[in-house]
Amino acid sequence: MSDLLGLLRKRISTNAKRVVEVCSNDLPDYAAAAADPREYAGMLDFAVFIRHRTIDLVAGNEPLTDEDLAVVAATGERRGETGMSRTVLRRVLTVHASATLNEIQEAAGPHDLPVTMQMLGWLGPQGAAAQQAYTLGFLKGQQHFLPLIGQVRQFTEMVLADEPAALANARNLGITVPDTYQVIVARTPSVDPETADEVVHTVWHRYSVPATWYGDEFVALVAAGHPTSLISDVAEIIARPFSVGAATGPASALAEAFALARRVSRVTRAETQPDHLYTAVDVFMELGAAELPEIDRWLHDLARRLAGGPDLLSTLDAYYRHDLNRSRAAAALCIHPRSLDYRLQRVHELTGVAPATTHGIRILSTVVSRVLAHG
């Protein structure tokens, strides 16, 4: 007969002390808090509490109660109040989950398989519920010291990482979450921290749009179907060329849309005042070329041939931007239409590709986009 639950109950105190020690040894922020005897006692009490409740509830095949989750949330809130970072939070949750599984493995004997499976089946949904409660409490605790814009940036990063606690915390930040977001990525080099903060602050206070920065990428979450002029504000503040990519996805699962918007921004041209939010539909050929090194090298070779001029790349750009209209393209270039014809003929001679053919449009417009996207 299995006595796995009984054995785990006897080891609660030992296992609780061990998980607190592991967290303290691995995480300096956690260790700093644990150095306070009262904080350490609270950490230990929680580790004991959650193990007692796990064993009791598994034995009765019952879920965590609202009271249990309130205790978990209060513990998370305390960790948030101490200034612990969200990175450390994720590590703490991982250590606790791993420790629980290790404790079961250490205690389980040859006759404990049914109870072990029962525990594992319980831990899946109930562990997720506890982690969410802990995280929401943590975010609430952070409100005591983290400025609102910092909370907005953190919300954006959590949503983009598909962390469900972010959406549950949205109301506390005054954020109305739509069913679908359009993820906008604006890529620009060398933005100083003060300018970066100004951009996030501006789009939040003018449009209630959550946003953040990932290195040289500004990322904003706009409700799908609600056009906004925030890109104009971004352009005014940054005051330098940047490229834009956008993709749409459900608010509860945005990581894929974020990855696509990033890829789009890396193949679009940098502009001082972008007048279009480029999506995969606009640049599907450029995206395909970027994924295939052999094709990219071939396009690069064509661009090299065109570099000899005169101004062949800019001529092709104007020609395609004006839908192959010779007069308007020539006017935009401030040249005579015959000069335009000469340049297009020169393109044909250098590349073997006729610019006005379907074949030529597909190839040469991609060459132009790739060159302009990489400066």
N, C-alpha and C positions, 0 to 999 in steps of 0.2 A: 504494500500500500504506500502511496506517495505521501511524504510529509514535507514537500518542498515549501509550502507556505509557512509551515511551522518553523522550519530551519531559517528561512528568510526573516521571520519575525525575531528570532533570537539574535540575528546578526544586524539588526537595524542600527543600533548605536555605532557599531564598528564601521559599517558601510557608510553611514552618514558622515562620520569623521573623515573617512578616507576621501570621499568626493569633495569635501571642503578643502582638504589638503591638496588634492590634485589641482583644483581651480586656483588655489593660492600659489602653488608652485609654478603653474603654467602662465598665469595672467597677472602681471604687475598691478593693474588697476584693481583687480579683485583682492590681491594681497594687501594693497594699501588700505582698502576698506576693512579687511579682516583683522588688521593690526589693532583696530579699536575693539576692546573686549565685548562691548555691547553689540557691535556689528557682527562679530564672530559668533556670539551666542545666538543672534537672530538667524544667521546662515545655517548654523547647526540645527537649530530648532526646526527650520523649514525642511532641511534634508531628512530629519527624523519624521516630521509630520507627513510628508508626501509618501514616504515608504510605508508608514502605518496605514494610511488611507488606501494606498495601492493594494496592499495585501487584503485589507478588509473588504474592499469593493470587488476585487477579483473573486474572493471566496463567495460573495453573494451574487456575483455576476451583475453588478450594478454600476452605473456610470458615476462620474464625479458629480457631486451636487453643486448647486449654486453657491452654497457656503464654502465648499472646497475651493471652487474657482475664485471666490472672493479672497480667500487666504493667499492663493497663488498670485493673484493680481496685486495684492498689497505688498507681497514680497518683491515682485518686479518693480513696483512703484518705488520702494525703498532703494533698490539698486539704481534706478534712474535718478533719484534725488542725490545720490552720492557722486554723480558726475561720470559714471561709467559710460563708455562709448557703446554705440550699437554694434560695432565689430566685436567687442568683448562680450556683449550680450549674446550674440550668436554662438560664440565659442562656449560660453557658460551653458547654454541650452544643449549644445552638442555633447559637452562633457557629461552633463547629468543623464542624458539619454544613453550614452555609451556605458556609463557606470551602471545604470539599471540593467542593461543587457548582460554586462559582465558578471554582475551579482547573481543573476538567474543562472548563467552558465556554470559558475563556480559551485552553486548549491545543488544543481540538478543531478540526480542519480539515474541509474538505468531504468527505474520504474516511474520516472517523473515526466515522461513524454506528454501524456494527456494534459497535465496541469501546466506544463511549460507552454504548450500550444495555446491553452486557455489564457495564460498571462500575456503571451505575445499578441493574441487576437484582441485583448483588452487594451494593451498599450498603444496599438496603432491609433485608433480614433481618440482615446482619452489622452494620450500623450500630446496629440495635435491640439486638442482643446486646452490643455494645461499650458502648452507653449504659447498659444495665442493670448490667453489670459495674462500670462507673465509679461509678454511683449507689450500688450495694451497698458498694463500697469506701469511698465518701464517708460513708455512714451509719455504717460501722464506725469510721472515723476520728473522727467526731463523739462517739463514746462516751467519748473521753478527756476531754471537757470539758462535754458536754451532760448535765444530770441525767436520770435515768430518766423522770421525769414529762414532761420536755421531749421526750424521745424518743417517749413514748407519744402525746403530743399531735401530734407530727409524723407518726407512723404513721397516726393517725386522719385527718389532713388529706390525706395522700397516698392513702389508700384511698378517701376521698370524692372525690378528683380522678381516680380510676381509674388511678393510677400503679402499674404491675405490680411495680416494685421493692419497694413496701411489703410485699406479701404474701411476697415472697422473703426479706425481712428480719425477718419476724414471729418466727421461731424465736429469733433473737438477743435479742429482747425478752421472751421467755417467753410469747408470745401464740399461742394455738391458734386458727387461723382456721377458722370454720365454712364450709360451702358457701354459706349464706345468712345475711345480717345483717338485723336490724330497726334502722333508723336512727331514733333518737328525738331530736327537736328540742324544747327547752324555751326559750321566748322570754320574756325579762323585761328591763325597762329598768334601767339604772344599777346594775350590779354592779361593785363595786370589784375591782381586780386580786387582792387578797389572798383575797377570798371566792371569786373565780373559780378560783384555784389550789386552794383547799380542796375545792371541788366535784370537780374532776378527780382530785385526790389520793384523795378518799374513795371514789369509785366504782371507781377502779383497785384500791385496796388491799382493799376489801371484796368486790368482785365480779369482779375481773380484767377489767373492762370498759374498753376504750380510749375516751377522750373528749377533747374540746377545746372551745374557744369561738371563735365568729365574731362579734365585736362583742357584741350583746346576746343571742346565741343559743348556748345550751349544746347540744352534739351528742354523743351516745353511740352506740356500736355494740354491740348486744346480739345474741347468737346467736339466730336465729329459733327460736321454739318453746320458749324457755327464759325463762319469766316471771321478773321480778326486781322487787324493791321499791326499786330505786335512786331512783325518782322521789320516794319518801317522804323519802329522805336529802337529795336535792336541795332539796326543799321546806323541810326543817328548817334547812338551812344558809342558803338564800337569804332565808327568812322574809319573803316578799312574794309577791303573786299573780304567776303566770306561766301562759302557755298552752302546750299540748303538742300536737305532731303526730308521727305515726310512719308509716313506709312500709318495705316489705321489698324486698330485692333481692339478687342474687348478689354475693358478696364481691369478685369480680373486676370488677364493673361496677356500682358503687353510686351514681354521680353522679346518675342519673335518680331513684333512690329518695330521695336526699338532697334534690333539688329539690322533689319532691312532699311530703316531710315538712315542709319549710320552708313550702310553700304552705298545708298543713293547719294548721300552728301559727299562721298569720296570720289564720285565720278562726274559730278556736275561742276560747272564753271564757277569760279569765284567772282562775285559782283559786289560793287559798292552799295547798290540799292536793288537787290533781287526783286523782280516783279512777278515771280512765279514760284510756287512751292512744288518742286520737282518730286515726282513719285516714280516707282518702278516702271510704270507705263511709259513715262517720258524717256527713260534711259535704259530700257531693257537690253538694248544692244551693247551699250557701254558696260552694263553690269556683267553681261555674258563674257565680254572681252576681258574684263578684269579678273574673271574666274579662270581664264585659260591663258597661262603664260605664253604659249606658242602664238596665240592670236594677238596678244598684247605686244609681243616683240615684232610681229609683222606690221601692226599698225604704227608702232614706233618707227620702223624703217620707212614707211610711207611718209610719216611726218618729217623725218630727216631729209628725204628727197625734196619735200616742199619748202624746207627752210631756206633754200637758196633764193626764193622770191622771184619776182618782186611782190612781197606782201601776200603771198598765196593763201596762207592760212586765214588771215583776216578777210580776204576776198571771199573764200569759201564760206566763212562764218556769216558774212553779210548776205551772201547769195542764198543760203539756206534759211536764214532768219526771215528773209523777205519772200519765202515760198517760190524761189527761182524767178522772181520778177526782176528782169535786167535793169529796168529804169530805176526802180526804187533801191535796188542794191547798189547801183552806181552812184545814186544821189547820196546814199548813206556813207559811201566811201569817198565822196567828193571827187569822182573821176568820171570820164566820159564812158558811155555804154560800150564804145568800141574798145576802150582800154580794159573794161571788164571782160569783154570777149577774148581779148588777147591773153589775159591772165588765166582764164578758164581753159583756153587751148594749151597754155603752158603747163597747167596741172595735168592735162591729158598726156602731154608729151613726157612728163617726168615720172608719172605713176602708171601709165597705161590704162587709166580708169577715166571714163568720160563723166564729168561732174553732173550733167543733166539727165543721165540715164537712171533708171531705178536701181541698177547695180551700183552706179556711182554714188547716188544719194546715200544708200545704205552704208557703203564703206567710208566715203570721205567725210560724211557728217559725223561718223563715229571717231574718225581720226581727229577732227576738229575738237570734238567734245573732250577726248582724252587729253589733248595738248592743253586746252584751256583749263581743265580740271587740275592739272599738275603744274600750272604756271609756266 
